[in-house]
Amino acid sequence: MALSSDGLALRLAETDNVAVALRRIATGSSIVFGDLAVVASEEIAPGHKIALRTIDAGEAVVKYGETMGRATVRIAAGSHAHVHNIEGIRGRGDLAAAGSR
């Protein structure tokens, strides 16, 4: 299911561990995708991500079925997932160079 039941968030793939807010998600709002439900622990701005489950530090952050980053700290389910707790890994020449050593 791509849209949450209330149309507040978008999740394109079953493997996504974050969803993208389409409108402001208020603290305490329940975001439901079929059998998956999460309660927002803080306000999520439109265009930002909400963790659909706990994501451990170092774990891949998956959006739209693609790994888009890595959690720098543990991100609790329902929390705001953004640059303050996700390290981008796409297009990182330094990571590619480190892998070739």
C-alpha positions in Angstrom: 0.0 0.0 0.0 1.7 3.3 -1.1 -0.3 5.8 0.9 -1.0 5.6 4.6 -4.7 5.2 5.4 -5.1 8.9 6.2 -2.9 10.0 3.2 -0.3 11.6 5.4 2.7 9.5 4.3 4.0 7.6 1.4 5.7 4.2 1.4 6.4 2.7 -2.0 8.0 -0.7 -1.1 7.4 -3.3 1.6 11.1 -3.2 2.4 11.0 0.6 3.3 11.8 1.3 6.9 10.9 4.9 6.6 7.9 6.7 5.0 7.8 10.2 3.6 5.4 12.8 5.1 3.2 14.3 2.4 1.7 16.7 4.9 2.7 17.7 8.5 2.4 14.8 10.8 1.5 15.9 14.3 3.0 14.3 17.4 0.8 11.3 18.4 -0.6 10.8 14.9 -1.0 7.1 14.0 0.4 6.3 10.5 -1.1 3.1 9.1 0.0 1.1 6.1 -2.2 -2.1 6.1 -1.0 -4.2 9.0 1.8 -1.8 9.9 1.1 1.1 12.2 3.4 3.6 13.9 2.7 6.5 16.2 4.6 9.8 15.5 6.8 10.6 18.6 7.4 14.1 17.3 6.2 16.4 14.5 7.3 15.4 11.0 7.5 18.2 8.4 6.3 17.6 4.8 9.0 15.9 2.7 10.8 14.5 5.8 10.9 10.9 6.8 9.3 9.0 9.7 10.8 5.7 10.9 8.3 2.9 10.5 10.3 0.7 12.9 13.3 1.0 15.0 16.4 1.4 12.9 19.7 0.5 14.7 22.9 2.6 14.3 24.8 1.5 11.2 21.7 -0.1 9.6 20.6 0.9 6.1 17.7 3.4 5.8 15.5 2.2 3.0 13.2 4.6 1.1 11.3 3.9 -2.1 12.8 0.4 -2.1 16.4 1.8 -2.2 19.1 2.2 0.4 19.4 5.9 0.7 21.6 6.2 3.8 22.8 4.7 7.0 21.5 5.5 10.5 24.2 7.3 12.6 22.3 6.6 15.8 19.4 4.3 16.8 16.2 5.8 15.3 13.1 4.8 17.3 9.9 3.9 15.5 7.8 7.0 15.0 10.8 9.3 15.1 11.9 12.0 12.6 14.5 10.5 10.2 16.6 13.1 8.5 20.2 14.5 8.2 20.6 14.7 12.0 20.5 10.9 12.3 21.1 9.6 8.8 24.4 9.6 6.9 24.0 9.8 3.1 25.9 7.0 1.3 24.9 7.6 -2.4 27.5 9.2 -4.6 30.1 9.1 -1.9 33.5 8.8 -3.7 35.2 8.5 -0.3 33.3 5.3 0.4 34.0 3.9 -3.1 37.7 4.7 -2.7 37.8 3.1 0.8 36.3 -0.1 -0.7 38.9 -0.4 -3.4 41.9 -0.4 -1.0 
